[in-house]
Amino acid sequence: MTDKQEKGIFSNIANKDGEFKRRPSSFREFISSKPGAKFPPEANRYHLYVSYACPWAHRTLITRALKGLTSIISVSVVHWHLDNQGWRFASKDDPCDGATEDELNGAKRLSEIYFKANECYEGRYTVPVLWDKKTKTIVNNESSEILRMFNTEFNGLIDEKYAKINVYPSELKKQIDELNDWIYPTINNGVYKSGFATKQEPYEREVINVFKSLDKVEEILKSRHAKGEHYLLGDTLTEADIRLYVTIVRFDPVYHQHFKCNLGSIRHDYPHIHQWLRELYWKNDEFKSTTHFDHIKFHYTKSHPNINPYGITPLGPVPNILPLDA
């Protein structure tokens, strides 16, 4: 293990100006249904490593469920706790409700999966990881790309009712990309830039940007609801909804207090986002069944000693998400 690896997951969270900078993903191959593809779609060939706590991994779990891939792409779930050595798997000596052992590769830690793919790997051990059982390597660890692979590349292997689901339809691609272009840096990653800032000025800049963008989303959904529509782009559920949901469902339970994004809350200050959130959660099992609030709350509050040194998990909000008719 190199000096870089020994420093662990918490090294260099912020730069010298106190700003959090996310590092790019390292493995960027694609599963493709095109003839001669290096990684063709095959049932039971691929395996997904995830954390229920991680919003990026959550994107892939929702899409896997929406597309009916649960029987042909297996999953391992890491323990919610992230320490200086990264993610670890549950075990008999270290049980965790909802987490699994790595029955595929027998790894104790996710880092072992990265070293199986590249013994000289020096990056971070992030989730999700899409693993190829046949060639015993990582295909991809970029959630936005895994989401799109799941959306289209397995359509020839699944029932028609799932194959016809398309969360990135050609007629909406431009609008989806435009939403992603500002929602990702200011909301999805914006909460992290607020929470991991180590100086007042970058924190204030980023948290203000988070709420400016939440205001913008609120106006979009207000106009949709006025027309009797339910999603960001009308009556079609798209990847833009999936990508935003994973942040919004964590907002009141975690980001409001832990990342100091407390200029408002979803349930009290954003009625149309709140309605959209509850409809996704309560009316779509693919969203509800992949949302594990214990993993979410325990992970953030007990894995970031630089933010919460005593690892105390707040009891609220109660409940984690309000009923649909609240």
CORTA-V992565 format. One record per helix or strand of 2 or more residues. SS is the DSSP state (a for helix, b for strand). FROM is the first residue (numbers start at 1). LEN is the number of residues. If there is no record, write none. Layout:
BEGIN
((SS/FROM/LEN) (SS/FROM/LEN))
END
This chain:
BEGIN
((a/3/4) (b/46/5) (a/55/12) (b/73/5) (b/82/2) (b/86/3) (a/110/8) (b/129/4) (b/137/4) (a/143/10) (a/155/3) (a/160/4) (a/170/19) (a/190/6) (a/200/27) (a/239/20) (a/266/4) (a/271/13) (a/285/4) (a/293/11))
END
